[in-house]
Amino acid sequence: MKRLKYLYYLIALFSCAAVADGSVIDKVYHPYVQPLEKEFEWRMISADDVQNYRLAIGMSLSDRLFVEAYLIGKDVNNHLKFDAYEIEAIWQLTEQGEYSVDWGLLFEIEKEQHDDTWEVSTGLLMEKEWGRWVGTANVKVIYEWGPEIKDELETALATQLRYRYKPYLEPAVEFYSGENGIGLGPVLMGDLRLASAKKLHWEVGAILGLDADTASNTWRLLMEFEF
């Protein structure tokens, strides 16, 4: 119970926190690693006639460590350009169900393509189940530096409450908070089982802006082919 109480305090603390200069709305990560897993990922965030894309390939290096490499692009007025690349890693800290809350860590390093701007971040990943309900929280600390920007140390929060209706259809609500905006909205997701232990994971969300700094509606799409 103490760990759960600390989790609630941590979420409350960061709910008013800042976020890096990009969109506050992105993806909620889970603190789990599947041994021997490989995946291709495609992600899109669309708001105010701007689409941000991520294309990645990743793999498990052990039963606790998963790494992924991203190419990041942006489409503005039907003009697509390559913006940056990123390496990320998820480190699973505890076995699922070992404690009242499951824990993991997220590490990311991103380099802008057209200048010498860098961003590194570390995130604490938390997840807890109540029957068919699953609550997830990501708390990140982010540092940006480069000649074109002011060096900054910031934080970000993303949370998700999900109902496990069917493996192929799980409704959820996500909340994002940061200096550049606050968003809340519904998300649908699920897993489609394919032959030979392959799986297609999909997510579709419509996140509504709750303040003047956030787009009134942001579409969040994700596809992961796991094999």
N, C-alpha and C positions, 0 to 999 in steps of 0.2 A: 504493500500500500504506500510506503514511503516513496518508492521509485515512481509510482503513478502520480503522487502529489507533486513531486519535483518536476515531472513532465508537464503538468498543468501550469505550474509556476513559470516554467521556461517558455511555454507557448504564449502565456499572457505577457511576459516580458518582451518578447520579440514581435508581438502583434502590432506594435507601434514603431517597429524598426524601419531602417532605411534599406534600400536595395541598390544594386549597381545600375549604371546608366541605361541598360537595356530594359525591355519590357519586364514588368513584374510577373507577368503570366507566362508560364512555360510548361513544366512537367513536375508531377509529384513522384518522387523516387521511393522505392520500397527497399528495406534493409536485407534483402535476401540474394544469395548467389546459388545458382544451380551448377553442380559439377559437370564438366565436359560440355557445357552449353556454348553454342556459337549463335550469333544473330546478325541480321541486317536490320537497320532502323531507318525509317523516314518520318520526319516530323515537320509540321507547318504551324506557324502562328500568324494569323491574318487579322489586321486591324487598320482602319483608316487608309485603305487602298495600298497598304504595304504588307507583303508576305515575306516572312522569314523562314528559311528552310534549313534543315539539318539532315545530312545523309551520313550514316555511320556503319561501321562493322566492328563487332566486338566478340570477345571470347573469355571463357573462364580459364584462369591460370592455375586455380586450385579450387577446393570446395569452399573457400572463403573469399577469394579475390577474383573480380571480374573487371576487365579493362576494355575500353572502347575508344575508337578514333573517329572524329567528326570532321566533315567539310561543311562550312556554314555559308549560306548565300542569302541574298536579299533581292526581291523583285519589287521595283517601284515603277508604276505606270508601264507595266509589261516589259521592263528592262531588267533582266536577271544578271546579277554579278556575284562573283565569289568574294566573300568578305573576310573570312577567318578560318582557322582550323583549331581543333581542340582535342586534348587527351583527357579522359576521365577514368576514374577507378572507383569501384564500390568494394568496400571491405566489410564483410559480415562479421559482427562482433560476437553475437550470441546465437545459439540454436533456436529455431522457431519453437516457441512455447516453453523455453527453458525458464524464463522469468515472466512476470506479469506484462512486461513490455519487451518487444524485440528491438535490438539495437544494431545500427550499422553506421559506417562513415562513408562520405562521398568526397573525393578529391578531384579537382578540375584545374586545368591550365589551358588558357586560350591565348592565341597570338593573332593580332589583326594582320591582314594580308598587305595593306597598302601603307602602313606606317609601323613604328616600333612600339605600339601599344600592347601591353600584356595585362592579363587578368588571371589571378589564382584564387581559388576558393576551397574551403573545407566545410562540409555539411554534416550535421548530426541527423541521422535517419531513425525514426521511431515508429513503431506500429503495434497496435493492440486490437485484439478481437473480443467481441461480446456476442456470442452465438453467431448469427449470420451477418452481424455488423462488424466492419473493420475501420478503425481510425488510424490515419497516417499523418505524421508531421515531419517536415524538413526545415531545419534551422541552419542557415548558411552564413559564414563569415567570408567576406570578399575583399580582396585588395587589388586595386588597379593602379598602374603606373605607365608612364611614357611621356615623350616630349610634347605631345599634342593635348594632353589632359592634365588635370590636377591630380596628384597622387591621393588616393582615397582608401580608407578602411571602412567597410560598410557591412550590413547584415540584411538577410531576407528571410521571409517566412512563407511556406506553402503548406496547406493542410487539405486532407481529403477524408470524407466520410462516405463509405461504400457499403452497399447492401448486396450480398452474394445470392442473387435470385437464381440464376442458372450460370453454368460455366461460360456460356456464350453471350450472356447478357447480365451485366451488373450496373445498376444505376448508382450514381454518386453525386455528391456536392463538393465543390472545391472552393477554397478561399485563399487569396493571395494578398499580401500586404507589403508595402514598401514606400520609400520616399517619393517614387515616381507614380504611385497609384495604389488603389485598392480594388480588388475584383472578387466577385462571388458569382457562381453559376452552376448549372447542372452539367453532368458529364455522363455519357454512356460508354461502356467498355465491355470487352469479353474476349474469350479465347476460342478459336476454331481449331479443333484437333485434326491434324492431317496424318497421312500414312507415315510409317517408319519413324515414330517419335518426333515428328515435326509439328509445329504449332504456329498459328498466326494470331498475334495479339493486336487488337484495334482499340482506339479511343477517339471519341468525338465529343467536344465540349463547346459550350457557348457561355463565355464568362462576361458578366455585365460589370461595367465600371461603376464604382460607388462614390467617386469624387471627380472633380474637374480635371485632374491630371491623367485620368484613365480613359481610354477609348470606350464609347458607350457600349460596344459589343466587340468581343475578341473571339474568333474561332480558333479552337485548338484541335488539331488532327494529329494522330500518330498511328503508325503501322510498324510492327516488329515481326519479322519472320525468324523463328527460333528453330534450330536444328542441331 
